[in-house]
Amino acid sequence: MTTVLIADDQPLQRMGVRMLIEGTPGLYAVGESEHGAEAVRMAAELRPDVVLMDIRMPGMDGLEATRRIVAAGGRTRILIVTTFDLDEYAYEGLRAGASGFLLKDARPEELVAGIRAVATGDAVVAPRLTRRLLDAYAHQVLAPADPPAPDHPVLRTLSDREREVLVAIAQGWTNTEIADHLVLTESTVKKHVGRVLAKIGARDRIQAVIMAYDAGLVRAKP
């Protein structure tokens, strides 16, 4: 059973999401929150698998709430919900530790799939959408000013092949595309991806993208 906390200041939005969750086998809504501070408190008390976190809420917003929940070090994962698919706030949410984001007008089946993906440790933002979003906004909020340092902690433990895989992840490539480019089998790529995530301490591919940009390993298009 995947437990979900709904954090949104819109009553109708919360009601609709709760009805969807309660009508879906394997999902259970453990609570609702109207603002960020309440979401942080309820996440600590209820320890849900997933928090559906709205960005814009009164008082403490969803970004700060995400930072605090992730900093607490529990198992709870955050799925940001946003109104616009090219919203710079979504990047800040990902940097804060969220495992992805969806649009508020996502189809019910997309929301359910997103919740389940995040609960199992995957990222919700698909690689191709990641590439599109990074091209549009990453140079404003992600790209570092300085070239990568050879001893950067993100890069220090990686082999040359693993660094190539990290660059490919940061460019938004799928496992199939990585396999074709590096002339590897997809199963080998999956193993490399798993090792890269473990070595750099990334929760998922989205966090790996952000860390690669922060390390200066790749840059967004100007």
Secondary structure, DSSP 8 states (H G I E B T S, - for coil): -EEEEEE-S-HHHHHHHHHHHHTSTTEEEEEEESSHHHHHHHHHHH--SEEEEES--SSS-HHHHHHHHHHTT-S-EEEEEES-TT-HHHHHHHHTT---EEETT--HHHHHHHHHHHHTT--SS-HHHHHHHIIIIIHHHT--SS---TT-HHHHT--HHHHHHHHHHHTT--HHHHHHHHT--HHHHHHHHHHHHHHHT-SSHHHHHHHHHHTTSS----
